[in-house]
Amino acid sequence: MSDRYLEPVQSRTTAPTPYELKLAGAIEEVFGSGRHDLPGLVAGLNELGIPAPDGATWDADMFLTVMESLEAER
């Protein structure tokens, strides 16, 4: 079997930062709790104490902006 099919994120050019890993884990935890909409996700991140990159609490607009910026960086 070829290893090229085992790379989970083939479009990444750099390794995720510690913040990105923490945020990804928190998002998985929120989804795992049964919340699957944007308001629930944002509320869950705030409840877990995961701040937005600027240190503020999350809101829907901030979450979408951060996700767009993370995608643009890759």
Secondary structure as UniProt FT lines:
FT   HELIX           3..5
FT   TURN            10..11
FT   HELIX           18..32
FT   TURN            33..34
FT   HELIX           38..48
FT   TURN            53..54
FT   HELIX           60..73
//
